[in-house]
Amino acid sequence: MATSRRRLQSVAHPKQDIVGYAREVVRAEAAAVAQLVGRLNGTFARAVEMVLACQGRVVVTGMGKPGFIAQKISATFASTGTPSLYLHPAEALHGDLGRLVPGDMVLALSNSGETDELVRLLPSLRRLGAPIVALTSGLRSPLADAADVVLEIGPVPEACPLGLAPTASTVALLALGDALCMAVQQKRGFSPEQFASLHPGGALGRQLLRVRDVMRTGDRNPTVRGNASLRETAAVMTRTEGRPGAASVVDAQGKLIGIFTDGDLRRLVQQDETDFTRPVSAVMGKSPRTVGPDDLAQTAAEMLRSSQVDQLPVVDSEGRPVGLLDVQDLLAARLF
């Protein structure tokens, strides 16, 4: 501790301007992260395998500032396909230990490895048979002694004029925890689709939405045969739920041959071409732009913008319209 304080007191020399001092703080924290690279070895790989083998949840715990880091690590695990929860060690000593179930493992964070609330919790964790991975500064501490695997951040000088406030050490704990989360995610082969399913309300999830997630299907996907009259086509468009303002036109085999829209109808009226007995195939838009159900919804939104149209037929691999994408659907998904 004396070495840490001397080093950081020199950083806070009174003649330094405040911006220069802030830069030294950032450098100290960056150095704490950089030195972790040399600490990743077979022990880290064993921790990854422990998480992958876990049949329950990864229960992450820590007290004080490491506790906040523990909450973030738990959230990252949960959002990338590994069930996880945060357990406050003090609350665990007063009943919340019941949150652990058979099959859970514990990831415990403490720079010193001597945090009282965490140390008092260790015997109970061992009795419950929960495997423990410790993120701590070294191999010699009560936490390290009780753990099955120890991931070291090393003796990290704090970026604090007193050498006391958890700063560089918590950054190192966070980086090491993120490395563990990302290594597990990579080994699981966690897909973009899985990621999107866990982030339906955020910008990240919206970027990964597929057309099938927002398109209109079934009775909400108006479709007519090419020989249907304009009157019949307009009636189908009108009675379709949501009134999308377009109908896909198909041939006898059910394959898309065109699209008829409200805009087409207005243009016919303006041109005084109001013979509604004509087949829709005579006035439909031919060779319309289309998308597939597995295309990104964001890509479809760009197609609507660039084409200045409001609807896109969604076709399968054989050219059959399996859905209709309306600009209103993309607006509702906040993609337009």
C-alpha positions in Angstrom: 0.0 0.0 0.0 2.9 2.4 0.8 4.3 2.0 -2.7 0.8 2.7 -4.2 0.4 5.8 -2.2 3.9 7.2 -3.1 3.3 6.6 -6.8 -0.1 8.3 -6.9 0.9 11.2 -4.7 3.6 12.0 -7.3 0.8 11.9 -9.9 -1.0 14.6 -7.9 1.9 17.0 -7.7 0.4 20.5 -6.9 2.2 22.2 -9.8 0.4 20.0 -12.3 -2.6 21.5 -14.0 -5.9 19.7 -13.5 -6.1 18.4 -17.1 -2.6 17.0 -16.8 -3.6 15.3 -13.6 -6.7 13.8 -15.1 -4.6 12.5 -18.0 -2.4 10.7 -15.4 -5.5 9.1 -13.9 -6.6 7.8 -17.2 -3.0 6.5 -17.9 -3.0 4.7 -14.6 -6.3 3.0 -15.3 -5.2 2.1 -18.8 -2.1 0.6 -17.4 -4.1 -1.5 -15.0 -6.1 -2.9 -17.9 -3.1 -3.4 -20.2 -1.2 -5.5 -17.7 -4.1 -8.0 -17.6 -3.1 -9.3 -21.0 -0.1 -11.1 -19.5 -2.2 -12.6 -16.8 -4.6 -14.5 -19.1 -3.6 -18.1 -19.2 -4.9 -21.7 -18.7 -6.5 -20.6 -15.4 -8.7 -18.2 -17.4 -9.6 -21.0 -19.8 -10.7 -23.1 -16.9 -13.0 -20.3 -15.6 -14.6 -20.2 -19.1 -15.2 -23.9 -19.0 -16.7 -23.7 -15.6 -19.2 -21.1 -16.8 -20.1 -23.1 -19.9 -20.6 -26.2 -17.7 -22.8 -24.4 -15.2 -26.3 -25.9 -15.3 -27.8 -23.0 -13.3 -27.0 -19.3 -13.1 -23.8 -17.4 -12.7 -24.3 -15.6 -9.4 -22.0 -12.6 -9.3 -21.2 -11.0 -5.9 -19.1 -8.2 -4.5 -19.3 -5.5 -1.9 -18.9 -1.7 -2.3 -17.4 -0.5 -5.6 -16.6 -4.1 -6.7 -20.3 -4.8 -6.0 -21.2 -2.2 -8.7 -18.8 -3.9 -11.1 -20.3 -7.2 -10.2 -23.8 -6.0 -11.2 -22.5 -4.9 -14.5 -20.8 -8.2 -15.2 -23.9 -10.1 -14.2 -25.9 -7.9 -16.6 -23.5 -8.6 -19.4 -23.7 -12.3 -18.8 -27.5 -12.2 -18.9 -27.6 -10.1 -22.1 -25.2 -12.5 -24.0 -26.9 -15.8 -23.3 -25.6 -16.8 -19.8 -28.3 -16.7 -17.1 -27.0 -14.6 -14.2 -28.0 -12.6 -11.2 -26.3 -10.3 -8.8 -26.2 -11.3 -5.1 -25.4 -8.6 -2.5 -23.1 -10.4 0.1 -24.5 -8.5 3.1 -28.1 -9.3 2.1 -27.1 -12.9 1.4 -26.0 -13.2 5.1 -29.6 -12.2 6.0 -31.7 -14.6 3.9 -30.9 -13.8 0.2 -28.6 -16.8 0.2 -31.8 -18.6 -0.7 -31.6 -17.1 -4.1 -28.9 -19.8 -4.9 -30.3 -23.0 -6.4 -28.5 -26.3 -7.2 -26.4 -25.9 -10.3 -25.5 -22.3 -9.7 -21.9 -21.1 -9.6 -20.5 -18.0 -7.9 -18.2 -15.3 -9.4 -16.9 -13.3 -6.4 -15.1 -9.9 -6.8 -12.8 -8.4 -4.2 -9.6 -6.5 -4.8 -8.1 -7.4 -1.4 -9.8 -10.8 -1.1 -10.5 -9.9 2.5 -13.9 -8.1 2.3 -15.6 -9.0 5.5 -19.1 -9.6 4.2 -17.7 -11.8 1.4 -15.4 -13.8 3.6 -18.3 -14.5 6.0 -20.3 -15.8 3.1 -17.7 -18.2 1.8 -18.4 -21.2 4.2 -22.1 -21.1 3.3 -21.3 -21.1 -0.4 -19.0 -24.1 0.1 -21.7 -26.0 2.1 -24.2 -25.4 -0.8 -21.6 -26.9 -3.2 -21.5 -23.9 -5.5 -18.2 -23.7 -7.4 -16.5 -20.3 -6.9 -14.4 -18.3 -9.3 -12.6 -15.4 -7.6 -11.6 -12.1 -9.3 -9.0 -10.6 -6.9 -5.6 -9.1 -6.7 -3.6 -12.2 -5.8 -3.4 -15.9 -4.8 -3.1 -15.4 -1.1 -6.3 -14.2 0.6 -9.3 -15.8 2.3 -11.3 -15.4 -1.0 -8.5 -17.0 -3.1 -8.1 -19.8 -0.6 -11.8 -20.7 -0.8 -12.1 -20.4 -4.6 -11.9 -23.2 -7.2 -10.3 -20.8 -9.7 -8.6 -17.5 -9.1 -8.4 -14.8 -11.8 -5.8 -12.2 -10.7 -5.8 -8.6 -11.5 -2.5 -8.2 -9.8 -1.4 -5.5 -7.3 -2.9 -2.5 -9.0 -2.0 1.0 -7.7 -5.2 3.1 -7.4 -5.6 6.2 -9.5 -6.3 8.3 -6.4 -4.1 10.9 -4.6 -4.5 8.9 -1.4 -4.0 5.6 -3.0 -7.2 4.4 -1.4 -10.4 5.0 -3.5 -11.2 2.0 -5.7 -10.4 3.3 -9.2 -7.8 1.4 -11.3 -8.6 -1.8 -9.4 -12.3 -1.6 -10.3 -11.5 -0.8 -13.9 -9.3 -3.9 -14.0 -12.0 -6.0 -12.4 -14.5 -4.8 -15.0 -12.1 -5.5 -17.9 -11.4 -9.0 -16.6 -15.1 -9.7 -16.1 -15.9 -8.5 -19.6 -13.2 -10.7 -21.0 -14.8 -13.7 -19.2 -18.2 -12.8 -20.5 -17.1 -12.3 -24.1 -15.0 -15.5 -24.1 -18.0 -17.4 -22.9 -20.2 -15.8 -25.5 -17.7 -16.6 -28.3 -17.6 -20.3 -27.1 -21.3 -20.5 -27.1 -21.6 -19.3 -30.7 -24.2 -16.7 -29.5 -25.9 -15.4 -32.7 -27.1 -12.0 -33.7 -30.6 -13.3 -33.7 -30.2 -14.5 -30.1 -28.8 -11.2 -29.1 -31.7 -9.4 -30.7 -34.2 -11.6 -28.9 -32.7 -10.4 -25.6 -32.6 -6.7 -26.6 -36.1 -6.1 -28.2 -36.5 -2.6 -26.8 -33.1 -1.0 -27.5 -31.3 0.4 -30.5 -29.0 -2.6 -30.6 -32.0 -5.0 -30.9 -33.6 -2.8 -33.6 -30.5 -3.0 -35.7 -30.8 -6.8 -35.7 -34.6 -7.1 -36.3 -35.5 -9.2 -39.3 -38.3 -8.4 -41.8 -40.3 -11.4 -40.5 -40.4 -9.8 -37.1 -42.3 -6.7 -38.4 -44.1 -7.8 -41.6 -47.8 -8.3 -42.0 -48.8 -11.9 -42.6 -51.9 -14.1 -43.0 -55.2 -12.1 -43.2 -53.1 -8.9 -42.8 -51.3 -9.6 -46.1 -53.7 -8.7 -48.9 -53.1 -10.8 -52.0 -55.2 -11.0 -55.3 -54.9 -12.9 -58.5 -53.9 -11.1 -61.6 -57.3 -11.5 -63.2 -59.1 -9.9 -60.2 -60.9 -6.7 -61.2 -59.9 -3.3 -59.9 -63.1 -3.2 -57.9 -62.3 -6.6 -56.2 -58.7 -5.5 -55.5 -59.8 -2.2 -53.9 -62.3 -4.2 -51.8 -59.6 -6.6 -50.6 -57.3 -3.6 -49.7 -60.2 -1.9 -47.8 -61.3 -4.8 -45.7 -57.8 -5.9 -44.8 -57.0 -5.3 -41.1 -54.8 -2.3 -40.8 -55.5 -1.2 -44.4 -51.9 -1.3 -45.6 -52.8 0.5 -48.8 -51.4 -2.1 -51.2 -52.1 -5.6 -52.4 -49.7 -8.1 -53.8 -50.7 -9.5 -57.2 -50.0 -13.2 -57.9 -50.3 -15.6 -60.9 -52.0 -19.0 -60.9 -49.1 -20.6 -59.1 -49.2 -18.0 -56.3 -46.0 -16.2 -57.4 -45.7 -12.5 -57.2 -46.2 -10.7 -60.5 -46.9 -7.1 -59.3 -48.3 -4.8 -56.7 -51.2 -2.4 -56.7 -51.2 0.5 -54.3 -53.5 3.4 -53.1 -51.2 5.6 -55.1 -51.9 3.7 -58.3 -55.6 4.0 -57.6 -55.4 7.8 -57.1 -53.5 8.2 -60.4 -56.1 6.3 -62.3 -58.9 8.5 -60.9 -56.9 11.6 -61.7 -56.5 10.4 -65.3 -60.2 9.6 -65.5 -59.5 5.9 -66.0 -62.2 4.7 -63.8 -63.2 1.4 -65.4 -63.2 -0.8 -62.3 -64.0 -3.9 -64.3 -60.5 -4.1 -65.7 -58.1 -6.7 -64.4 -55.6 -5.4 -61.9 -52.8 -6.9 -63.9 -53.4 -4.2 -66.6 -52.6 -1.4 -64.2 -50.5 -2.9 -61.5 -46.8 -2.0 -60.8 -44.8 -4.7 -62.5 -41.5 -6.1 -61.2 -41.8 -4.4 -57.7 -38.9 -4.3 -55.3 -39.1 -7.1 -52.8 -37.4 -8.3 -49.6 -37.1 -11.7 -48.0 -38.4 -12.6 -44.5 -34.8 -13.1 -43.2 -33.5 -9.7 -44.5 -32.7 -7.1 -42.0 -35.6 -4.8 -41.3 -33.2 -1.9 -41.3 -32.2 -2.8 -44.9 -35.8 -2.9 -45.9 -36.3 0.6 -44.4 -33.4 1.9 -46.5 -35.1 0.4 -49.6 -38.4 2.2 -48.8 -36.5 5.5 -48.4 -34.5 5.2 -51.6 -37.5 4.0 -53.7 -39.9 6.5 -52.1 -42.6 3.8 -51.7 -44.6 2.9 -48.7 -44.9 -0.9 -49.1 -42.7 -3.8 -50.0 -43.9 -7.4 -50.8 -42.0 -10.0 -48.7 -41.4 -13.1 -50.8 -40.0 -16.6 -50.1 -37.3 -18.4 -52.0 -39.9 -19.4 -54.7 -41.2 -15.9 -55.2 -44.5 -16.3 -53.3 -45.6 -13.3 -51.2 -45.5 -14.4 -47.6 -45.9 -11.0 -46.1 -46.2 -7.3 -46.7 -44.0 -4.7 -45.1 -45.6 -1.3 -44.7 -43.8 1.9 -43.7 -46.1 2.1 -40.7 -44.7 -1.1 -39.4 -41.2 0.3 -39.6 -42.3 3.5 -37.9 -43.8 1.5 -35.1 -40.4 -0.4 -34.7 -38.6 3.0 -34.8 -36.7 2.0 -37.9 -37.9 4.7 -40.2 
